[in-house]
Amino acid sequence: MTRSSTGLHALTSQQLTASGSPHDRVYVEAAPGSGKTTVSAMRFGMHRFAAPADPRAVVAVSFTRSATEELRTRVIRQWGSASLRWPHRIVTLDTLLCDLLFHLLNKGVLHWPGGHTELEVLDTWRTTLPTRPTRIKPVLQVNGGRIVMRTVDETQTANHPSTMDFKASISSGTCTHDNVREVLQGALTAEAARRALSSFFETSVRSLTVDEVFDANDLDREIFSLAASAPTSLALIGDPWQALYQFRGARPGAMKAYISENGFITHHLDESFRWGTDRQAWLTRRLRRSLPVKLETGSAREADIVLALNWKALWESDSHVLPLAIAPGISQVHKAICTLILNEIALNSLGMQAVFLHDALITLGLDRESLEPTLRPYLQSVVADLKDGQRPASVWESLVPHIAELIPGITPTQLARRPLSVLSRLQLRLTTNNLTPGLTCHQSKGREWDTVCVALSPSDASALRFGLDSDRANHRALYVALTRARLNTLALPLA
């Protein structure tokens, strides 16, 4: 407890008030760099050690593994490793949703095909099943407590597995986090499931902290309500300006209404510790007030990082930018192989890994240990050949036989089409000195650098001239990018 007391002395008055709020429903609105992770860690530890005889868990969740790991590290540093002794835990929200589904299966409220009560839950099908562009999407639904497989006709084409592959995987006890959400959404229409989950929180969880709460969707809010209906302390922490998960149904406006209508006590963290210059503080104040701003124009070579709304914009920007992911537009297998090539370039040039390296390895059925002695020498040859100016087509053709030989299930026929556009862009970076890494606004969330260059399209520049609107998703993404710098934010104009 001595370490905890030392931490308390370091808190600002705002952080101290938010950390120690005794109310059962607390909302902490935290501006960039204001110490929301500090407050989350302090609240976790205070609740963890406040009632040592209470067997129920103190739980904190966030939406990404990186944010979850950051909070877990902070809690251990502040409160010691014993603070995370089971059942107390810090996990992703997806992990908590899996726990809720497993609870319903084990209680017999829901019945999985094949009678499974424990499941293997994947991030996405594309890393393990072949997918193809189609509007027909296989999904899970709940019918009288039984989980059944159906197909829905989507309005837009996307990559989905075949119905046959989907059925085989579900029947074997494998699904994705999206499927877990589909099942829970269907289950919550029945009173029996709602009672079972409310009972789960009442008997198993005495405190729940939710980080980045404005990334929550309708199902997430339902879960929060079930937790709040039990004698569970609920703390919601976030910033409506930094909500980026609209692609998975996040509705910041609905979250604002939920907080307002359910008696949450609000605490504000608006004193930022990130800004090392008055200009950065000035910039953020004007952005949050939706006032016009004009950025100084800069180049990628002046920055520690270049940010843009999407990967395509980064690849089409200054050739000194090395985006850390392959842009969409090529097949699943081609993208995985090109990601491995990109990873070699990023390691050599920047000492950094490609963002989706893990997904690429899963798609190809590889692990990091097998990559090193088998495929990596050929990838390094590809990089050397591209750097020497060899034609991308011939470089690809020389790699294909080795891919087919070393990766089971991938044939030369699958690789007949050549990702020449991707290889050409990689080759351009290999002939450029002083590369700067590039990330999307989404990938930059929660991170910070000294100098940040933001790639601005004409529409982005127009939005800044008139002031950003927190109700617009692309404006929120732009706000996140513009508040990552400690010292200076520069504009990189895009055509």
Secondary structure as GFF3:
##gff-version 3
##sequence-region A 1 495
A	DSSP	alpha_helix	2	9	.	.	.	ID=ss1
A	DSSP	alpha_helix	13	19	.	.	.	ID=ss2
A	DSSP	beta_strand	25	30	.	.	.	ID=ss3
A	DSSP	alpha_helix	36	50	.	.	.	ID=ss4
A	DSSP	beta_strand	57	62	.	.	.	ID=ss5
A	DSSP	alpha_helix	65	79	.	.	.	ID=ss6
A	DSSP	three_ten_helix	81	84	.	.	.	ID=ss7
A	DSSP	beta_strand	89	92	.	.	.	ID=ss8
A	DSSP	alpha_helix	93	106	.	.	.	ID=ss9
A	DSSP	three_ten_helix	113	115	.	.	.	ID=ss10
A	DSSP	beta_strand	120	122	.	.	.	ID=ss11
A	DSSP	three_ten_helix	125	127	.	.	.	ID=ss12
A	DSSP	beta_strand	131	143	.	.	.	ID=ss13
A	DSSP	beta_strand	146	161	.	.	.	ID=ss14
A	DSSP	alpha_helix	163	171	.	.	.	ID=ss15
A	DSSP	beta_strand	174	176	.	.	.	ID=ss16
A	DSSP	alpha_helix	177	187	.	.	.	ID=ss17
A	DSSP	alpha_helix	191	204	.	.	.	ID=ss18
A	DSSP	beta_strand	205	210	.	.	.	ID=ss19
A	DSSP	three_ten_helix	213	215	.	.	.	ID=ss20
A	DSSP	alpha_helix	218	229	.	.	.	ID=ss21
A	DSSP	beta_strand	233	238	.	.	.	ID=ss22
A	DSSP	three_ten_helix	240	242	.	.	.	ID=ss23
A	DSSP	three_ten_helix	246	248	.	.	.	ID=ss24
A	DSSP	alpha_helix	252	261	.	.	.	ID=ss25
A	DSSP	beta_strand	265	269	.	.	.	ID=ss26
A	DSSP	alpha_helix	278	288	.	.	.	ID=ss27
A	DSSP	beta_strand	296	297	.	.	.	ID=ss28
A	DSSP	three_ten_helix	300	302	.	.	.	ID=ss29
A	DSSP	beta_strand	305	308	.	.	.	ID=ss30
A	DSSP	alpha_helix	311	315	.	.	.	ID=ss31
A	DSSP	beta_strand	321	323	.	.	.	ID=ss32
A	DSSP	alpha_helix	332	350	.	.	.	ID=ss33
A	DSSP	alpha_helix	357	363	.	.	.	ID=ss34
A	DSSP	alpha_helix	368	370	.	.	.	ID=ss35
A	DSSP	pi_helix	371	375	.	.	.	ID=ss36
A	DSSP	alpha_helix	376	387	.	.	.	ID=ss37
A	DSSP	alpha_helix	392	406	.	.	.	ID=ss38
A	DSSP	alpha_helix	420	430	.	.	.	ID=ss39
A	DSSP	beta_strand	436	440	.	.	.	ID=ss40
A	DSSP	alpha_helix	441	444	.	.	.	ID=ss41
A	DSSP	beta_strand	449	456	.	.	.	ID=ss42
A	DSSP	alpha_helix	458	466	.	.	.	ID=ss43
A	DSSP	alpha_helix	473	482	.	.	.	ID=ss44
A	DSSP	beta_strand	485	493	.	.	.	ID=ss45
###
